[in-house]
Amino acid sequence: MPHALRSARKATYTLLFVNGLATTSWVIHLPDIAQQTRSSDAQIGLATSGVGIGSVVFIVLMGFLLSRYGTRAAAALAVAFYGLAMPMLGFATGFPVFFLALLLGGAGSAAVEIAASTSGSRLEHAYGKPMMPSFIGSMGLGMVVGTLVGAGSLALGLSTLTHMSSIGVVILAAGVYACPRLLAGKADKTVGATVRHLPRPSWRLAAISAVILVSVIEGATLTWATLYMTRDLGTTAAFAAFAVTAHSLGTTAVQLSGDWFRRRYSAAHITRVSVVVGGAVMAGALAVGNPWLALVGFFALGGGIAFVYPAGISAAADTQATPAPGVAVAQTVRYLAGFGAGPLLGVLVGAYGLTWTFALTIAFGVTLTLLLGGFLGKEPGLGRRSGGDLPTIETAEADVRPAAGTVSDLAVQTKLD
């Protein structure tokens, strides 16, 4: 395998891991940040909504930047935004800077994710095998590590400014290493087709976007799991925290092993089976109402929905002439749905309680997956790109051909830019 492709793969893993690390690192310091900025509960809610606002706005812009200027340039811009936003949280002494920091942080995080995911989609076709599940899994692993690093910083008595500044340095250092090693996105012009910098609408893209809504269950679980454990099951807050850990571990474990399953089974088959099984285990735990079984349920639910998002990104990318617009659509749907899910779930919790809200959420996910999961792809390995075959990648070392049984008959040429 050419050195340039191996370097791009490592760079993609690096950006996604660091993105996950930074995402959860600042959350640990939220009480301290709220205190130092003297923010009310309403202001805290408004500030955290800035993450979603910045994410959605910048994702739309990044889809154009990636296809127009290439992965490396767009990723560098995203890393700069993210790396500079983190220290702002430590410097914030009032609500305006608090809100601006989270707005820029959300924009930077989403931009890094879409740049790295676009690189991951391109690498899948360069290697000729599924790779997106493990790419997204590396971000989940980073989130787990981020919680541990944040907890460690509190145990050591580090200030918010010190910790957030350190995270900013890590992000920028990762960018210096990774961005020049990504594949040059300008090489993604589809053979025999005109490149579109904006997404081309299709019924398949619409169906894929609908399936991606199932992944929003992850955010709902992370938000309400501890409250369910303490309110409905009567556990301590310390025990309830394990619900989030169990869910995150289930998600990460499945995503990191997802490449193996994806080579052997279709995306439609994996998502349908995993969502149904994970939902059934969680539904059983809800019915029994035992705290220990609830942890098993959260682990199973995390694993059950873990494959939906990476499968959706790969499928959406393949509907477009160049991957970036498809990835942008997938992530826009995910972030918009996550942004709107909070108020909706709050209404459902108020009307039906946490147990029934979880049950309704699971029923929604299972139904949507069974109805539309087939649009994710019915063939093992990489399916045919409905947006057209991608061109050869030039790197200067050797010719790399897709693995037997994949859809592209084009050789992946190698020649350094």
C-alpha positions, 0 to 999 in steps of 0.5 A: 500500500503506498505511503501517501494512502497510509499517511492519509488514513492515519491523518484521518484517524488523528483528526477524528480522535482529537475531535472527539477528545475536545468535544467532551473535554470542555463539558467536564468544566461546564460548572466552572465555566458557568460560575466564572461567567456568572451565567444563569441556567437560561444563559447556559442553555442558550450558550450550549445551543451555540454549539448546534448553531455553529455546527449547522451553519459551518457544515453547509459552508464546508461542503462547498469549501471541501469540493471547491478548494480541497480537503487539506485547505478546508481541514486546516481552516476547521482546525484553526477555528477549533483550536482557537475556540478552546482557550476562549472558554478558559478566558471567558469571564462573561456570557458573550465570550462564553457564547462566542467560544461555544459557537466557534467551537461547534463550528470548528468541531463540525468542520473538522468532522466533515473534512475528516469524514470526506477524507474517510469516504475517499479512502474507502474507495482508494483502499477498495473496502469499507472503513467509515465505521472505524473512522467514526469509532475513533471519534467515539474513542476520543470522546471516552478519552476526553472524559477521562482527561477532563476528570483527571484535570479536575483531580489535579486541580488544573484551572479551566484555562490551563486545561482548555489551552492545552486542548487547543494546543493538541488540536492545532498540533494534530492539524499541523501533522494531519492536514498536509497528509490528507488526500488532495480533495481536488482530485475527486472530480468524477470521471465523465461528470461535471463536479457539483459543489452543492448536493444533487437531490435524489430520492435515495439521498432523502431516504438516507437522510431519514435513516440518519435520524435514528442516530439522534437517539444517541444524543437523547440517551446521553442527555436523559440516561442519568436522569432516568437512572436517578428518577425512575430507578432511584440510583445514586448520581455516581451509579447513574453516570455508568449509564453514559459510560455503558452507552459510549462503550457500546457505541465505540466497540461496534464502530471500531469493529464495524469494518469487519462486519461491513466487508461481510454483510450489507449496510442494510442488513447490519443496521436493521439487525443491530437496531432491532436487537439493541432496541429489544434489549433496551426495551426489555431493560425498561420493562424490568426496571432493574438498574444493572439490567439498565446498564446492559440495555444502554450498552446494547442500545449504544451498539445497536445504533452505532452503525447507522451514522457511519453507514449513512455518511458512506451512502450519502457520499456515494450519491454525489459526484464528489463525496463532500456534498453528500457528507455535508447533507448527512451531517447537516441532517444529524446536527439539525435533528439533534438540535431539534430533538432536545425540546421535543424530548423535553415535551415527551418526558413531561407528558409521558415520563422518561421510561415511556419516552425511551420506549417511544424513541426506540420504536421510532428508530426500529420502525424507520430502520426497517422501512428505509434501511435498504437505501443504505446499500444491499451489497457487502463491501462497497456498493456502486456509487450512484454519483459515478465512479471516482477518478484515479488517485495519483500518488508516485509510488505504485498502482493500487487496485480496489480489492476483488469484488468491489465496484470500481474497475479503475486502478488507483494510480500513485504519484505525489502531488 
